[in-house]
Amino acid sequence: MAQKIIIDTDIGDDIDDALAIALALGSPELDLIGVTTVYGRVDLRTRLALKELQVFGRTDIPVATGIGKPLNRPEDTHVPSQTEIVKQEEKLQPQAKQGAVDFIISAARADPKNVILAPIGALTNVAAAVSADPRLKDNLKSIVMMGGVAGEKIAEYNIACDPEAAGIVFRSGIPVTMIGLDVTMKCRMKKEEVEKIEKSKSPGAKLLAQLIHIWQGGNSENFPVLHDPLAIAVIFDPSLVKTEKMAIEVDTGSSPERGFTKPVSGRPNADVALEVNRDRFVKMFVERIVGA
């Protein structure tokens, strides 16, 4: 039976979110039961997610709009570049009647211990769901996230967007697999791999090629790094990465280390990726996207 997942995404800026959704759609091991949007212009992110699902012929999958404002920061108001592909007058399937937080909570309640949540953006929605429903830790099977970094002293983008939310998630008691930046950076695509997507005649691959072009911003030698797709792939093939159990603490202070995900002593709260089989992963990714 396919594993039920919800993807929580800030689609529209980096290209890897759209690629991650496409990988989920092209993976028979996964049952994508919903997409939720987070951070900044969530209205536009929702429309882009709806557009992608429409092109892939999956208008049955609900998209729920989430929280735009981080817990302790001003709201980001920039327009995500890839959302230009969605015309204002374009009619898309209706979005989910629930907001993202309620959608996550109700999906986990409806099928306890059978839904994996895959956050590939800021963790604001996830933290809000944890705070709103203390039983979420008993109902969700696990969280497999793209975010953080264990091997370097930097603040990874998704965590830095809302460190307070990330702290709540790591303290939630929900099993967490952390696919961090130090591992995903090893998964940059090569020119010939991108060209396979560009040459594909499938509607899904054509849309992705168009989004890659927008994301490149005129620099055709800038190739996608598969940050978010790796997190999705690990859900159905954990052997792609080597992990170690760690106690991860998020720095929420005001020092230059704000947003750092720090391994500390204590009871482990995450399986943290340390290594990746880059070639096997990217080969599988391209094959599934080209056939989309």
PyMOL commands that set and color helices and strands:
alter all, ss='L'
color gray80, all
select helices_A, chain A and resi 16-25+42-55+81-85+100-110+124-132+136-139+157-161+163-170+181-184+191-199+203-216+227-236+238-240+278-290
alter helices_A, ss='H'
color red, helices_A
select strands_A, chain A and resi 3-9+30-37+63-65+115-119+142-146+176-179+241-250+261-264+270-276
alter strands_A, ss='S'
color yellow, strands_A
deselect
rebuild
show_as cartoon
